[in-house]
Amino acid sequence: MRERRFCWALPVISRKSTALVKEGYWLLGFMATPKIKRDMGKAASLRPAREVTHWDREADVVVVGLGAAGACAAIEASEAGAEVIALERMSGGGGTSALSTGQLYIGGGTPIQKACGFDDTPEEMFKYLMATCGPGEDEAKIRMYCDQSVGHYHWLVEHGVPFKESYYGDGSYTPTDDCLSYSGSEQSYPYCNIAKPAPRGHTVQQDGIEAGAQLMRSLIAAVGKTTVKVQEDSLVKTLVMDDDTRVTGCVVRYEGEEQLIRARKGIVLCAGGFINNRDMVYHYAPELWRCRYRAASDGDDGRGIRMGMGAGGSAKRMETGCIVLPYTVPKILMNGIFVNKRGMRFINEDLYQTTVGEAALLHQEGHVYLICDNECFERPFAPTEIAAVEESVADLEKSLGMPEGVLQNTIEIYNEHAANGDDPIFHKGKQYLQPLTHPPYAALDYRVENSLYTVFTMGGLHTLPTAQVLDPDGEIIPGLYAAGRTTSGLAAQGYSSGLSLADGTFFGRMAGRHLTDRAVPPA
Ligand SMILES: Cc1cc2nc3c(=O)[nH]c(=O)nc-3n(C[C@H](O)[C@H](O)[C@H](O)COP(=O)(O)OP(=O)(O)OC[C@H]3O[C@@H](n4cnc5c(N)ncnc54)[C@H](O)[C@@H]3O)c2cc1C
């Protein structure tokens, strides 16, 4: 049965049709989403190889999912001479990657960073990612990615992904065709003291379509130049494993029939994350479950992760996610202060919006307000309710149900230091420090129930930098690889924009290389 579904995305994304729109896609307002063949079934129940009497198709490498990670895995494996089949459940590739805003976190001294006058080194990038991507950061992956990041940029360009030699400024979203921007907390305390700040967000150049669609148009065109056989409308249901616990193939539903596909060398699971599987989110990541908006396509139902777990794969950091709290546009709002339900500040407001989103949701019960005075108040770009407006801070505190005197005290201390261009408690950047002294005072409502917390999952299968999937004992599962949001990648609770597409494309490539015995650079 075909079912029309739509997915959620940040309100900033495309208002246009995309060239990826083809049969099986339809337009919903500002975005294109594919039809999905829905069959939940049991992904984790393996098919024993001894029960397989025949294979319908076979290849050296079978890639599950044709988003950014899958496309890169397929290209690398094919260019190394492997016979590759790529299976995609939708009627066209692209996945969530095609719906994204197309920014990749790349650094260490790319040609664009140099052309725009920014110095960067793999070491500074490493220091920044090690400081932000934890707790539980994967040092081996971060090391390898930082060392190979410039090479990855060149690989993307060689495969047709366009980047313009231009600097946009700050922010995770680039509404123009410009490329480079600060897409994390590089310039803010404490990270500016840990690593030399450099902009590393590289947004794919838009050309009549949004950057994420352009990224996938380029990568799918690159797949088309190889010998990869793409089979669409093919839902991979589960994996086939032999008695030696080697993954040897998969079970696919194609045109209403079951199809068995053999993978002589291995399978790469690139089937996205699990934010659209509400049961999984409730079970593994209950804080993300509270958020109203999901940045994902329908394919993010966790099937890839469950198939990997069924084959004995270990899952890692499943509670983690990218948590966007979109309050930074217009920038003047960062002159306000975030307070919790007790009226106390908890963070420097100039940090990247996912860092603030994580702090608010995970450490302040998702119950926070942005307090502005008349000087710094403007309507946020992202629809936001106003919880209260009062002529005095004392009245605002009362209206918000805060303990008497706490918000007054918070603002008094903040104002005293801000007047001297200082924030000794949280070290907000000087350019955002302005005493809040002009009534009326407003509290913007950033409680999780009322606001636009937008999330996708970052947890997934535990993999090596080679993209090989590990079991709970840390042993490699022969024949099983994974990349992108089916895995736990570079970032956990410490997302900088661009890291998801960066690790998906990079470790997808590493899977393709390792499967074809091409050297994977040492971690
Ligand atoms: C609006 C928006 C903006 C974003 N902006 C950015 C950004 O600028 N930078 C960034 O880094 N991240 C961004 N993200 C997040 C990012 O897009 C995703 O995390 C990333 O694209 C995941 O890539 P992937 O290759 O792992 O998965 P996907 O691109 O989702 O690809 C997975 C593919 O697998 C297919 N599939 C799933 N299950 C099966 C199955 N069982 N059988 C066969 N096929 C299957 C799916 O249909 C899909 O095509 C954004 C997300 C959204 C929604």
The ligand as a Gaussian input file, in Angstrom:
#p B3LYP/6-31G(d) Opt

LIG

0 1
 C       15.174000      21.092000       7.529000
 C       16.429000      20.379000       7.872000
 C       17.617000      21.068000       7.819000
 C       18.801000      20.394000       8.116000
 N       19.964000      21.055000       7.906000
 C       21.132000      20.398000       8.077000
 C       22.360000      21.011000       7.702000
 O       22.399000      22.108000       7.147000
 N       23.503000      20.328000       7.960000
 C       23.514000      19.079000       8.523000
 O       24.592000      18.524000       8.741000
 N       22.354000      18.466000       8.857000
 C       21.176000      19.074000       8.605000
 N       20.002000      18.437000       8.887000
 C       20.066000      17.041000       9.343000
 C       20.512000      16.160000       8.172000
 O       19.767000      16.509000       7.012000
 C       20.338000      14.665000       8.433000
 O       20.757000      14.334000       9.731000
 C       21.154000      13.913000       7.387000
 O       20.693000      14.287000       6.109000
 C       21.067000      12.407000       7.549000
 O       21.692000      11.822000       6.429000
 P       21.609000      10.241000       6.212000
 O       22.303000       9.960000       4.933000
 O       22.079000       9.558000       7.440000
 O       20.055000       9.945000       6.110000
 P       19.019000      10.325000       4.956000
 O       19.468000      11.468000       4.137000
 O       17.685000      10.447000       5.593000
 O       19.035000       9.051000       4.031000
 C       18.510000       7.820000       4.485000
 C       17.823000       7.152000       3.319000
 O       17.508000       5.811000       3.665000
 C       16.222000       5.487000       3.200000
 N       15.742000       4.370000       4.016000
 C       15.390000       4.370000       5.313000
 N       15.052000       3.139000       5.711000
 C       15.204000       2.321000       4.640000
 C       14.985000       0.931000       4.435000
 N       14.592000       0.140000       5.421000
 N       15.185000       0.431000       3.188000
 C       15.606000       1.232000       2.163000
 N       15.825000       2.556000       2.313000
 C       15.641000       3.103000       3.544000
 C       15.453000       6.773000       3.386000
 O       14.304000       6.806000       2.581000
 C       16.498000       7.808000       2.971000
 O       16.450000       8.086000       1.585000
 C       18.794000      19.051000       8.571000
 C       17.578000      18.362000       8.624000
 C       16.411000      19.009000       8.241000
 C       15.130000      18.247000       8.182000

